[in-house]
């Protein structure tokens, strides 16, 4: 195995926990009403939350009316017979939700692009769970885990994935993404990493994040097919977190492909467990949320089903159904256009900073789709400022610019960069409506910080200025 094969990061769980703990400590030092400088002698109050994953989108009027009706029916106990009659109601796996998941949440698996026939998901190949797709993710991991096992996750996975994986004794290992701005899964690096751990005898499976979080990358059919060939050759279970699928235009789910192999064509749908939910694209919240998973591997599906001990309340089934049934494809497309416009605005603001500084100090990664912008900072600038890792960059942005972000180290990457929620930056929960104005403020704060770094300020100087101790090594 070459040195580039595996990303040798610090323990991912410790890195994630330390990040969360540091943020709490830094906020305590900053106090309840901190001020932060902007350019041209501007001053801003408060910390901008660009960390969390809320979209800031709203349900359309039709869905709101349907959901309000459903709430009234819940409160007055006038739900349909299928919810009130115990003989008709399946508390563990409601058929109506499995059908909706197959038809709506996994709709792109069928004929996603003209050259890919895809698969039509059968409700019998779907599992659902109340509230969160994370429950399904954890139970799927539990079915493949063994002591000392390794789960290979290509660079650029969900910021808290390590915590869920570690619950079952697995260790995360990353294969590097392509080194360019596209930040795609590198099939050569993935194959080498899988071969190495297969030889070590500790390979348990693969977990993909497609479309990406933090970085959305756009793949051709040929590129995904090559990744699929690597997965088939590894002969291990594959979990795909596709929660952002319907937030991205024209996403091609990898499970829709059939790839060639020495033994003949292989449907990836039979090798991959695709997991999603209705919280992002459908703007679901609280008891309206569900998770869903599908695969053609019925044996694996049954193993996960046997572990799912959480049951649906009739109210959750009723509310989730109203949310999914009444959100039309046109509304989903409209939501994507709103997100795309916000990311495009962020891209223009970032380009403006580079133009004014006269150097490419900020480098956006991936496509301009989804809800996040992932930014790699100029390595020479950060090195001269004493910033060696992305957690230190994350800390610098929080303490000196009041920008709460996600260090790329939390996503299995060595790049000096952060993930920013540019779709719905906010001061606090429920305050996403001023996202456009706050986005301008966020990049103005960042530009001011960059000017100070270029002027010679170091990370240590910044912490001393704020009277905040350094991160413990």
C-alpha positions in Angstrom: 0.0 0.0 0.0 1.4 3.4 -0.9 1.5 6.3 1.6 -1.4 7.9 -0.2 -3.7 4.9 0.2 -5.2 5.7 3.6 -5.7 9.0 5.3 -4.0 8.6 8.6 -6.1 11.0 10.7 -6.3 11.2 14.5 -8.9 9.0 16.1 -12.1 10.3 14.4 -14.3 10.0 17.5 -11.8 11.9 19.7 -11.5 14.5 16.9 -15.3 15.0 16.8 -15.7 15.1 20.5 -12.8 17.5 21.0 -14.3 19.8 18.3 -17.7 19.9 20.1 -16.0 20.5 23.5 -13.8 23.2 22.2 -16.7 25.1 20.7 -18.5 25.1 24.0 -15.4 26.3 25.8 -14.6 29.0 23.2 -18.2 30.3 23.4 -17.9 30.5 27.2 -14.7 32.6 26.9 -16.3 34.8 24.2 -19.2 35.6 26.5 -22.9 36.1 25.7 -22.5 39.1 23.5 -19.3 39.0 21.5 -18.3 41.5 18.8 -16.3 40.7 15.7 -14.6 43.0 13.1 -15.5 43.2 9.4 -13.8 45.2 6.6 -14.0 49.0 6.4 -14.3 49.3 10.2 -17.5 47.4 10.3 -18.3 45.6 13.6 -20.7 42.7 14.0 -22.4 41.2 17.0 -22.9 37.5 17.7 -21.7 34.2 16.4 -22.9 33.0 13.0 -24.0 29.4 13.0 -22.7 28.0 9.7 -22.2 24.6 11.3 -25.6 22.9 11.4 -27.4 21.3 8.6 -30.8 23.1 8.4 -31.8 24.1 4.9 -33.9 27.1 5.8 -36.5 25.9 3.3 -40.2 26.2 3.9 -43.1 23.9 3.1 -45.5 25.1 0.4 -49.0 26.1 1.2 -50.5 22.8 0.0 -48.3 20.8 2.3 -48.8 23.1 5.2 -52.6 22.8 4.9 -52.4 19.0 4.6 -50.1 18.8 7.7 -52.4 21.1 9.7 -55.3 18.9 8.8 -53.3 15.8 9.9 -52.5 17.5 13.2 -56.2 18.2 13.8 -57.0 14.6 13.1 -54.4 13.5 15.5 -55.6 15.8 18.2 -59.3 14.8 17.7 -58.5 11.1 17.2 -60.2 11.1 13.8 -57.5 9.4 11.8 -58.4 6.8 9.1 -59.4 3.3 10.0 -56.0 2.0 9.1 -54.4 3.9 12.0 -57.2 3.3 14.5 -57.8 -0.4 13.8 -55.1 -2.6 15.3 -55.9 -5.3 12.7 -55.0 -3.0 9.9 -52.1 -1.1 11.4 -48.4 -2.3 11.2 -46.7 -0.6 14.0 -43.2 -1.8 13.0 -43.2 -1.3 9.3 -46.3 0.6 8.1 -47.0 -0.4 4.5 -48.1 3.1 3.5 -44.7 4.6 4.5 -42.8 1.8 2.7 -44.8 2.5 -0.4 -44.2 6.2 -0.2 -40.5 5.7 0.4 -40.2 3.5 -2.6 -42.2 5.9 -4.8 -40.9 9.2 -3.6 -37.7 9.0 -1.4 -36.1 6.5 -3.8 -37.7 7.7 -7.0 -34.3 8.5 -8.6 -33.2 4.8 -8.5 -35.5 4.1 -11.4 -34.2 5.4 -14.8 -32.1 8.2 -13.3 -30.5 9.1 -16.7 -31.2 7.8 -20.3 -28.3 5.4 -20.4 -29.1 3.8 -17.0 -32.3 1.7 -16.6 -31.9 1.6 -12.9 -34.3 -0.3 -10.6 -37.9 0.2 -9.6 -37.8 -0.2 -5.8 -40.4 -2.6 -4.4 -41.9 -1.6 -1.0 -41.0 -5.1 0.2 -37.3 -4.1 -0.3 -37.8 -1.0 2.0 -37.4 -0.5 5.7 -38.6 2.6 7.5 -38.0 4.0 11.0 -39.5 6.9 12.9 -37.8 10.2 13.3 -34.3 9.7 11.8 -32.4 7.8 9.2 -29.5 7.6 11.7 -31.3 4.8 13.4 -31.2 2.7 10.2 -27.5 3.6 9.7 -26.5 2.4 13.1 -28.5 -0.8 12.8 -27.0 -1.5 9.4 -23.5 -1.0 10.8 -24.3 -3.3 13.7 -25.1 -6.1 11.2 -21.6 -6.0 9.7 -19.5 -5.1 12.7 -17.0 -7.3 14.5 -14.4 -6.5 17.1 -11.3 -4.9 15.5 -13.1 -4.4 12.2 -12.6 -1.5 9.8 -15.2 0.4 7.8 -13.7 2.2 4.8 -15.2 5.6 4.2 -13.9 7.7 1.3 -12.6 11.1 2.3 -15.5 13.6 2.8 -18.0 11.8 5.0 -20.7 13.2 7.4 -19.1 15.1 10.3 -20.5 12.9 13.1 -20.4 9.5 11.2 -17.4 8.3 13.3 -19.5 8.5 16.5 -22.2 6.2 15.1 -19.7 3.8 13.7 -17.6 3.5 16.9 -20.7 2.4 18.9 -20.3 -1.1 17.4 -16.5 -1.3 17.8 -15.6 -0.5 14.2 -12.8 1.8 13.2 -13.1 4.3 10.3 -10.4 4.4 7.7 -10.5 6.9 4.8 -9.3 6.6 1.2 -8.2 9.9 -0.3 -10.4 11.9 -2.7 -9.0 13.2 -5.9 -6.5 16.1 -5.1 -8.2 18.6 -7.3 -11.2 20.9 -6.7 -13.7 18.3 -7.8 -13.1 16.2 -4.6 -14.4 13.0 -6.1 -13.9 9.4 -4.8 -10.7 8.2 -6.3 -11.3 4.5 -7.4 -7.6 3.7 -7.4 -7.1 4.9 -3.8 -10.4 3.2 -2.7 -9.3 -0.1 -4.3 -5.8 0.0 -2.6 -7.4 0.8 0.8 -9.9 -2.0 0.5 -7.2 -4.5 -0.7 -4.9 -3.5 2.2 -7.5 -4.1 4.9 -8.8 -7.3 3.2 -5.3 -8.6 3.4 -5.2 -7.6 7.1 -8.4 -9.5 7.7 -10.2 -6.6 9.3 -12.3 -5.2 6.4 -16.0 -5.2 7.3 -17.5 -3.0 4.7 -17.7 0.4 2.9 -19.7 3.5 3.7 -20.3 6.0 0.9 -21.8 9.5 1.2 -23.4 10.3 -2.2 -24.3 13.0 -3.0 -21.5 14.3 -0.8 -21.6 15.9 2.6 -19.6 18.1 3.0 -18.7 18.2 -0.7 -21.1 17.5 -3.5 -19.2 16.0 -6.5 -20.7 15.4 -9.9 -19.9 12.0 -11.4 -20.4 10.7 -14.9 -21.9 7.2 -15.5 -18.4 6.0 -16.4 -16.9 7.3 -13.2 -19.5 5.8 -11.0 -19.2 2.5 -12.9 -15.5 2.4 -12.1 -16.2 3.0 -8.4 -18.9 0.3 -8.6 -16.4 -2.2 -10.1 -14.1 -1.6 -7.1 -17.0 -2.2 -4.7 -18.0 -5.4 -6.4 -14.4 -6.7 -6.4 -14.2 -6.1 -2.7 -17.1 -8.4 -2.0 -18.2 -6.6 1.2 -21.4 -4.9 2.2 -21.8 -1.2 1.1 -23.8 1.4 2.9 -24.6 4.6 1.0 -25.8 7.7 2.9 -27.9 9.4 0.2 -29.8 11.8 2.5 -29.0 14.8 0.2 -30.2 13.1 -3.0 -33.2 15.3 -3.6 -31.4 18.5 -2.7 -29.2 18.1 -5.8 -30.2 18.3 -9.5 -29.8 15.2 -11.6 -28.1 13.0 -9.0 -27.3 9.5 -10.2 -27.6 7.1 -7.2 -24.8 4.5 -7.4 -27.2 1.7 -6.5 -29.0 2.3 -9.8 -26.1 1.0 -11.8 -25.3 -2.4 -13.1 -21.5 -2.9 -13.5 -19.4 -5.5 -15.4 -17.4 -8.0 -13.4 -15.4 -11.2 -14.2 -18.5 -13.2 -13.1 -20.9 -11.1 -15.3 -23.0 -8.0 -14.8 -23.7 -7.1 -11.1 -26.6 -5.0 -9.9 -25.2 -2.6 -7.3 -28.7 -2.5 -5.9 -28.1 -6.0 -4.6 -24.8 -5.0 -2.9 -25.7 -1.5 -1.6 -28.0 -0.4 1.2 -29.2 3.1 0.3 -30.3 5.2 3.3 -32.2 8.5 3.2 -35.0 10.3 5.0 -37.6 13.1 4.5 -36.0 15.7 6.7 -34.0 17.6 4.1 -35.8 17.8 0.8 -39.3 17.5 2.3 -38.5 20.0 5.2 -39.9 17.5 7.7 -39.3 18.1 11.4 -39.9 16.3 14.7 -42.7 13.7 14.6 -43.1 14.2 10.8 -39.6 12.8 10.1 -38.8 9.2 9.0 -35.8 7.4 7.8 -35.8 4.8 5.0 -33.5 2.2 3.5 -33.6 -0.1 0.5 -31.6 -2.9 -1.1 -32.1 -6.0 -3.2 -30.2 -8.0 -0.6 -33.2 -9.3 1.2 -31.1 -11.4 3.6 -29.2 -8.2 4.8 -32.5 -6.3 4.9 -34.0 -9.0 7.2 -31.0 -8.8 9.5 -31.5 -5.1 9.9 -35.3 -5.5 10.3 -34.7 -7.9 13.1 -32.6 -5.3 15.0 -35.1 -2.5 14.6 -36.8 -2.4 17.9 -38.2 1.1 17.6 -41.9 1.2 16.6 -44.0 3.8 14.9 -46.7 5.6 16.7 -49.8 6.0 14.7 -49.4 9.8 14.9 -46.0 9.7 13.3 -47.2 7.6 10.4 -50.1 10.0 9.8 -48.0 13.1 9.9 -45.1 11.7 7.9 -47.6 10.5 5.3 -49.1 14.0 5.0 -45.7 15.6 4.6 -44.5 13.3 1.8 -47.7 12.8 -0.1 -48.4 16.6 -0.5 -44.9 17.8 -1.4 -44.8 17.7 -5.2 -41.9 17.3 -7.6 -42.3 20.9 -8.6 -41.8 22.0 -5.0 -38.7 19.9 -4.7 -37.3 21.4 -7.8 -38.1 24.9 -6.5 -36.3 24.1 -3.3 -33.3 23.0 -5.2 -33.3 26.3 -7.2 -33.4 28.3 -3.9 -30.4 26.4 -2.6 -28.5 26.7 -5.8 -29.0 30.5 -5.8 -27.7 30.8 -2.3 -24.6 28.7 -3.1 -24.0 30.7 -6.2 -24.2 33.9 -4.1 -21.6 32.4 -1.7 -19.4 31.6 -4.7 -19.5 35.1 -6.0 -18.7 36.5 -2.5 -15.7 34.1 -2.2 -14.5 35.1 -5.7 -14.7 38.8 -4.7 -12.4 38.2 -1.7 -9.8 36.5 -3.9 -10.0 39.3 -6.5 -9.6 42.1 -3.8 -6.7 40.3 -2.2 -5.1 39.5 -5.5 -4.5 35.8 -4.7 -6.5 32.5 -4.5 -6.6 32.4 -0.7 -9.9 30.6 -0.8 -10.6 27.5 -2.9 -14.1 26.2 -3.1 -14.4 22.4 -3.5 -16.9 20.3 -5.5 -20.0 21.6 -7.4 -22.2 24.5 -6.6 -25.1 22.2 -5.5 -26.6 21.2 -2.2 -26.6 23.5 0.8 -22.9 23.7 1.9 -19.8 25.3 0.6 -16.6 23.6 1.5 -13.6 26.0 1.4 -10.0 25.1 1.3 -7.7 27.9 2.6 -4.3 28.8 1.2 -1.8 26.5 2.9 1.1 29.0 2.8 -1.0 31.7 4.5 -2.2 29.4 7.2 1.3 27.9 7.8 2.8 31.3 8.3 0.0 32.0 10.8 0.8 28.9 12.7 -2.4 27.1 11.7 -1.4 23.4 11.1 -4.7 21.6 11.1 -8.3 22.1 10.0 -9.5 21.9 13.7 -7.2 24.9 14.4 -8.7 26.7 11.4 -12.2 25.9 12.7 -11.2 27.4 16.0 -9.6 30.5 14.5 -12.8 31.2 12.5 -14.9 30.8 15.6 -12.8 32.8 18.0 -11.7 35.7 15.7 -14.5 36.0 13.2 -17.5 34.5 15.1 -18.1 31.9 12.4 -19.0 28.4 13.6 -18.0 25.9 10.9 -17.1 22.2 10.5 -13.4 21.3 10.2 -12.6 19.0 7.3 -10.6 16.9 9.7 -14.0 15.7 11.1 -14.8 14.4 7.6 -11.6 12.3 7.2 -9.7 14.9 5.2 -6.2 16.5 5.8 -7.1 19.6 3.8 -6.9 22.9 5.6 -10.6 23.8 5.1 -14.0 24.0 6.6 -17.6 23.2 5.6 -20.0 26.2 5.8 -23.8 26.1 5.7 -24.3 28.9 3.1 -28.0 27.9 2.5 -29.2 28.9 5.9 -26.5 30.6 8.1 -28.2 31.9 11.3 -27.6 33.3 14.7 -29.6 30.6 16.4 -32.3 27.9 15.9 -35.3 29.2 14.0 -33.5 32.3 12.7 -32.8 31.1 9.1 -34.9 33.7 7.3 -32.2 36.3 7.0 -29.8 34.0 5.3 -29.0 36.2 2.3 -28.0 39.2 4.4 -26.1 37.0 6.9 -24.2 35.3 4.1 -22.7 38.7 3.1 -21.8 39.4 6.7 -20.2 35.9 7.0 -17.8 36.5 4.1 -17.1 40.1 5.2 -16.0 38.7 8.6 -13.9 36.1 6.8 -12.2 38.7 4.6 -11.3 40.8 7.5 -9.7 37.8 9.2 -7.7 37.0 6.0 -6.4 40.6 5.9 -5.2 40.3 9.4 -3.5 37.0 8.8 -1.8 38.5 5.7 -0.7 41.4 7.9 1.2 39.0 10.2 -1.3 38.0 12.9 -0.8 34.5 14.0 -3.2 32.0 15.5 -1.4 32.3 18.8 -1.8 36.1 18.6 -5.5 35.7 18.0 -6.0 33.5 21.0 -4.0 35.9 23.2 -6.1 38.8 21.9 -9.3 37.1 23.0 -7.7 35.7 26.1 -8.6 32.1 25.1 -6.2 29.2 25.8 -4.9 27.1 22.9 -6.5 23.8 22.0 -5.0 20.9 24.0 -2.8 18.7 21.7 
